[in-house]
């Protein structure tokens, strides 16, 4: 449990009874990269999935959940989400849109359940790690559970 309480993401998973684990770790400095999180949390980089907040020109805000060592292929994300163009949301908009800060955006428990697109590599894994909704805390869960509770689309949207 977090000092000062659980995040919205953790509370939601507990409320609906989805099995998961949480892992807290020290976040020192301003390095929010997946590589740094992997080092300090000891979670393998290929198990660590980051949530990128994007906006499509037709659909508005969408989330992309991709492996820690990859980037979003914006052209593929646009195609699968019904947009002509998709861009990352400016940093200043992340908190107002999601309720989470940069480096702590979880695909679960946001202000609004924006459409979620999970890279298809996640489905080959027994468990993945996603942000718990704050810096220094991860949720470890089955990718199928994440897909089911968020009604996410499983698509190839990552590029190395």
Long-range contacts (C-beta under 8 A, 24 or more apart in sequence): 2-132, 2-134, 2-137, 7-106, 7-109, 7-132, 7-133, 7-134, 7-137, 8-99, 8-106, 8-108, 8-109, 8-110, 8-133, 9-106, 9-108, 9-109, 9-130, 9-131, 9-132, 9-133, 9-139, 10-109, 10-132, 10-133, 10-139, 11-109, 12-108, 12-109, 13-108, 13-139, 13-141, 13-149, 16-149, 18-141, 18-145, 18-149, 19-141, 19-142, 19-145, 20-139, 20-140, 20-141, 20-145, 21-139, 21-140, 21-141, 22-132, 22-137, 22-138, 22-139, 22-140, 23-129, 23-137, 23-138, 23-140, 24-136, 24-137, 25-136, 25-137, 25-138, 26-136, 27-103, 27-135, 27-136, 32-102, 32-103, 32-135, 34-68, 34-69, 35-68, 35-69, 37-68, 37-138, 38-68, 41-129, 41-138, 43-129, 43-138, 43-140, 45-69, 46-121, 46-125, 47-125, 47-127, 47-128, 47-129, 48-128, 48-129, 48-138, 49-118, 49-119, 49-122, 49-128, 49-129, 49-130, 50-131, 51-105, 51-106, 51-107, 51-130, 51-131, 52-88, 53-88, 53-89, 53-93, 53-94, 53-97, 53-98, 53-105, 53-114, 54-86, 54-87, 54-88, 54-89, 55-86, 55-87, 55-89, 56-81, 56-82, 56-83, 56-85, 56-86, 57-83, 57-84, 57-85, 57-86, 58-82, 58-83, 58-84, 59-83, 59-115, 60-114, 61-89, 61-97, 61-112, 61-114, 62-86, 62-114, 62-115, 62-116, 62-117, 63-105, 63-107, 63-114, 63-115, 63-116, 63-117, 64-117, 64-119, 64-157, 65-107, 65-116, 65-117, 65-118, 65-119, 65-122, 65-130, 65-146, 65-152, 66-119, 66-157, 66-158, 67-119, 67-121, 67-122, 67-158, 69-160, 70-119, 70-158, 70-159, 70-160, 71-158, 71-159, 71-160, 72-157, 72-158, 72-159, 73-156, 73-157, 73-158, 73-159, 76-155, 76-156, 76-157, 76-159, 77-117, 77-157, 80-117, 80-153, 80-155, 80-157, 81-115, 81-117, 81-153, 100-131, 100-133, 100-134, 101-134, 101-135, 103-131, 103-135, 104-131, 104-132, 104-133, 104-134, 104-135, 104-137, 105-131, 105-133, 106-130, 106-131, 106-132, 106-133, 106-139, 107-146, 107-150, 107-152, 108-133, 108-139, 108-146, 108-149, 108-150, 109-133, 113-150, 115-153, 116-150, 116-151, 116-152, 116-153, 117-152, 117-153, 117-155, 117-157, 118-143, 118-146, 118-147, 118-152, 118-153, 118-154, 118-155, 119-154, 119-155, 119-156, 119-157, 119-158, 120-154, 120-155, 120-156, 121-158, 122-146, 122-154, 123-147, 123-154
